[in-house]
């Protein structure tokens, strides 16, 4: 389905709107200082982390230059210091990684509950590349802490996802996906775009360049374990990363590296009553 068609459909269903003049900037990282990302805002994930991904996360693959945060994925060998021959643990039974990348994370440094979140960025849509800008709640283990994928891309699809704990103990997803060919393919990926989330006590709405991608009522997002806990009525922290391959990312073997996820800025606004 074309993006504009989905936009019109979702807009007709969404009864909630956000007025720009009701927001005040409360936090931002403009990435204007060359070097490593600001340690007041970000720490780094390290090693093999999730989803059977191929990359080894390391801090040196994320850096600021010329006003951009650059998360760079590389095809390079990295020995796994935790390797155990014959281990059943996928993080330990790989002797080495064939790729490196970075994930910066604001956990225990910056967190927010409700507001408008914006990112201006350019992503790589080549095979095997899996960039994301997403949030996780500070309380309860995943997926009971809640996940919001404001920007996620893999296998020719741009995603706008929200997840809570489902009845089966697994993630219950509220997702919309858009084929990047319908957006403009390579020409679309060559330029910067603005992703946005508007999140308040009633709704979460996700946008791309002011076009609505997904809107979900918070009343639908209680964890389905009988606890009555809603993971989107607690603070969340951010993650910015480029994954390679794994459960969803696809095959990177024919992709030219390095691959870059370039972020101009990330900003958070609060509603002013």
Secondary structure, DSSP 8 states (H G I E B T S, - for coil): --HHHHHHHHHHH------GGGEEEEEEE---SSBS--TTT-EE--BS-STT-SEEE-GGGEEEETTEEEEEEEEEEEE-TT--TT-S-TTTS-SEEEEEE-EEE-TTT--BSSEEEEEEEE---STTEEEEEEEEESSSSTTTT-EEEEEEEETTEEEEEEEEE-TTSSEEEEEEEEEHHHHTHHHHHTS-EEEEEEE-SSEEEEEETTEEEEEEEGGG-B-TTTT--BTTSS-EEEEEEEEESHHHH---TT--S-EEEEEEEEEEEEE--
